[in-house]
Amino acid sequence: MERKTAGDPISGLKWTRKTTDKIARQLKRLGIAVSRNTVGRLLRQMKYSLRTNRKKISAGSTSDRDRQFRYLCRQRDQFEKRGDPVLSVDAKKRELIGNFKNPGVKWEQSSTDVSDHDFGSDATGIGIPYGICDTHANRGSVSLGTSHETSAFAVSCLSKWCQKEGHKRYPQSSHILILADTGGSNGARRGAWKHEIQRQLCDRLGLSVTVSHYPSGASKWNPTEHRLFSQIGRNWAAEPLDSYDKALKFIRTTTTTTGLKVTPRLDITYYPTGVKISKQEIAQLSIRQKRVLPKWNYTISPHNVK
């Protein structure tokens, strides 16, 4: 089920492309004879839910989407078998740091009073969570930025992870796989994203970085959504994030029954917006497009590697 699961980062609900009949037949081939009704009951216990169709996917090729999902699975398997890290990344909406309402409910003897309006002028600052989920190790890392969600910020979070966690966890590895959405600061068409990977990860740290993007409208399949941010959202539900220390504490104390642990970081660096990457800088990237759907799959290598 691992490669066939998507999830909602807010509610924690999960769903799968497989039907109960298909799952029952697959289990039978593995020597486990169960009915589709039993499969449905077990899925509900695992917090899966039946879902209806929703008009949220932009126009595009269905065949490309299916092909990309199959390719993503192969990529993950190859990197994990070699012992190389597979990192799922994503940024979530910015949070106002202050005594403001935070969605959700919690058990308390009395309600917590918060400001009746969410005015940015009343906030201590903003927090932009950028999450990195090490899918094989079941470890998460969240950097809380205080300025803007830019490509430089996204890759800086990855660089810090490589230096502080990746080097210890994968000391022999010089290759990483990054799973990212198609848009945002780590978008497939962002020249700044690729330029920063070249500069911060490849040339500075000597890493070869393979990036595979989820198709447009398929961000819910990104493991960071349902394996990391959904758990953090549950942990700080209905808690006003009135200080950076409090936000970091709730990130740090997020755990799951499967052993997830999360490392928080506060990034107070100022990342300016509107930075333009020239065509000459793009032309100098040491990038190799993959044969399969090159618009979504590519590898960037250090300049000193032939």
Summary of the structure (lengths in Angstrom):
residues: 306
radius of gyration: 20.5
end to end distance: 38.8
largest distance: 64.7
contacts: 924
relative contact order: 0.17
helix: 37%
strand: 19%
